[in-house]
Amino acid sequence: MKARALVAWNVRRIRVDRGIPQEQLAYDAGIDRSYMGGLERQAENPTIDLLDRLAETLGVQLSEFFLQPPKGATTPKTLPRGRKPIRSIRKKK
């Protein structure tokens, strides 16, 4: 697996395992949401400084982004899309 694909796979794996939406991770790391998506799709080539910020935001060592996935590992699943429905606080009469 090439380095960009390896980083993308691991960032997504860690993010999904922790239940963090892409938008939230991007915000917490101080990057644009669309860039975060591009990073996970292997369309972006992140700098080491950005990887360092992402590792700090996720609370992992930078080396976590370079771990080889186990043989037969599937692509990490995505989190459910969209926002949670807003509950009405009004009581029905």
Phi, psi and chi 1 to 4 in degrees:
 res  aa     phi    psi   chi1   chi2   chi3   chi4
   1 MET       -  132.9 -172.3  177.9  -84.7      -
   2 LYS   -71.1  158.8  -64.2 -162.6  176.6 -151.5
   3 ALA   -58.7  -43.8      -      -      -      -
   4 ARG   -64.2  -40.8 -168.6 -177.7  -59.6 -174.8
   5 ALA   -67.2  -38.1      -      -      -      -
   6 LEU   -64.1  -46.1 -166.9   57.9      -      -
   7 VAL   -63.0  -46.4  167.7      -      -      -
   8 ALA   -59.8  -44.9      -      -      -      -
   9 TRP   -62.0  -45.6 -167.3   88.8      -      -
  10 ASN   -72.3  -38.5  -79.0  -57.7      -      -
  11 VAL   -60.6  -46.8  167.5      -      -      -
  12 ARG   -64.1  -43.1 -174.5  173.6 -175.9 -180.0
  13 ARG   -58.8  -48.5  173.5 -174.1   57.6   83.2
  14 ILE   -66.1  -44.1  -64.9  165.3      -      -
  15 ARG   -61.4  -47.5  179.2 -177.7   63.8   75.3
  16 VAL   -67.8  -41.0  169.3      -      -      -
  17 ASP   -58.2  -32.6  -75.8  -10.3      -      -
  18 ARG   -92.7   -2.3  -64.8 -175.9 -179.9 -166.0
  19 GLY    70.5   29.3      -      -      -      -
  20 ILE   -97.1  122.5  -58.4  170.2      -      -
  21 PRO   -65.2  150.4  -17.1   27.4      -      -
  22 GLN   -54.1  -43.7 -150.0  175.6   55.6      -
  23 GLU   -62.3  -40.4 -173.6  173.2  -23.0      -
  24 GLN   -67.9  -42.3 -175.6   64.8   46.8      -
  25 LEU   -62.5  -43.5  177.5   57.5      -      -
  26 ALA   -60.4  -45.6      -      -      -      -
  27 TYR   -62.0  -47.8  178.3   80.7      -      -
  28 ASP   -64.5  -31.7  -69.2  -13.4      -      -
  29 ALA   -88.5   -7.0      -      -      -      -
  30 GLY    76.7   33.9      -      -      -      -
  31 ILE  -125.8  165.9   60.0  174.1      -      -
  32 ASP   -72.6  142.1 -171.1   75.6      -      -
  33 ARG   -58.4  -41.1  177.7 -163.2   52.6   78.8
  34 SER   -68.1  -31.8   62.2      -      -      -
  35 TYR   -66.1  -40.3 -173.8   88.7      -      -
  36 MET   -60.5  -43.4 -173.2   71.8 -131.5      -
  37 GLY   -62.3  -42.2      -      -      -      -
  38 GLY   -63.8  -36.3      -      -      -      -
  39 LEU   -63.6  -44.1 -168.8  149.8      -      -
  40 GLU   -72.0  -21.3  -71.1 -171.5    5.8      -
  41 ARG   -92.9    2.2  -73.4 -170.7  -41.6  -85.2
  42 GLN    70.3   19.7  -55.7  171.6   38.3      -
  43 ALA   -87.9  -17.2      -      -      -      -
  44 GLU  -114.0  150.0  -60.0  -67.8  -14.2      -
  45 ASN  -112.9   95.2 -169.6   18.9      -      -
  46 PRO   -71.0  149.9   28.0  -34.5      -      -
  47 THR   -80.2  165.1   63.8      -      -      -
  48 ILE   -66.0  -32.5 -165.3   70.4      -      -
  49 ASP   -63.7  -41.2  -69.1  -27.0      -      -
  50 LEU   -66.7  -42.4  175.9   62.6      -      -
  51 LEU   -62.2  -36.5  -68.6  177.6      -      -
  52 ASP   -64.0  -42.2 -166.9   41.5      -      -
  53 ARG   -64.4  -42.7  -81.9 -161.3  -30.2 -117.1
  54 LEU   -63.6  -42.0  -73.1  170.5      -      -
  55 ALA   -62.2  -42.9      -      -      -      -
  56 GLU   -65.0  -42.4 -175.3  175.7  -33.2      -
  57 THR   -63.5  -39.8  -58.0      -      -      -
  58 LEU   -82.7  -12.1  -70.3  167.1      -      -
  59 GLY    73.4   36.3      -      -      -      -
  60 VAL  -126.3  165.4  -62.5      -      -      -
  61 GLN   -75.1  148.4  -64.7  -68.9  -42.7      -
  62 LEU   -55.6  -34.3 -175.6   62.0      -      -
  63 SER   -62.0  -22.1   60.2      -      -      -
  64 GLU   -58.3  -29.3  -75.0  -77.9  -40.7      -
  65 PHE   -74.2   -9.9  -64.7  149.0      -      -
  66 PHE  -115.2   13.7  -61.1   97.0      -      -
  67 LEU   -75.0  136.1  -64.8  176.4      -      -
  68 GLN   -74.9  134.6  -71.4  -72.8  -25.3      -
  69 PRO   -69.0  150.2   19.3  -25.3      -      -
  70 PRO   -63.2  153.3    3.3   -2.5      -      -
  71 LYS   -58.3  134.2  -69.1 -167.1 -174.4 -121.8
  72 GLY    82.8    3.5      -      -      -      -
  73 ALA   -68.2  139.6      -      -      -      -
  74 THR   -94.8  160.4   58.9      -      -      -
  75 THR   -60.0  136.0  -56.6      -      -      -
  76 PRO   -56.4  138.2  -22.0   31.2      -      -
  77 LYS   -66.6  160.5  -56.9 -106.1 -172.7 -122.7
  78 THR   -90.2  159.7   59.2      -      -      -
  79 LEU   -78.2  158.7  -65.5  176.2      -      -
  80 PRO   -57.5  142.2  -20.8   29.2      -      -
  81 ARG   -83.8  159.8  -61.5 -176.5   97.1 -168.3
  82 GLY    81.4  176.1      -      -      -      -
  83 ARG   -92.4  157.5  -63.1 -177.8  178.9 -171.0
  84 LYS   -69.7  143.7  -66.9 -179.6 -179.3  177.8
  85 PRO   -62.8  143.3   11.8  -16.2      -      -
  86 ILE   -81.0  128.5  -61.1  173.1      -      -
  87 ARG   -84.8  137.1  -70.8 -176.0  169.2  173.1
  88 SER   -77.3  135.4  176.0      -      -      -
  89 ILE   -96.4   -5.2   56.6  174.1      -      -
  90 ARG   -78.3  141.0  -67.0 -176.7 -173.2  173.8
  91 LYS   -90.6  139.3  -67.7 -175.7  178.6 -178.7
  92 LYS   -74.3  141.4  -67.1 -176.9 -178.9  179.2
  93 LYS   -95.5      -  -68.3 -176.6  179.2 -179.6
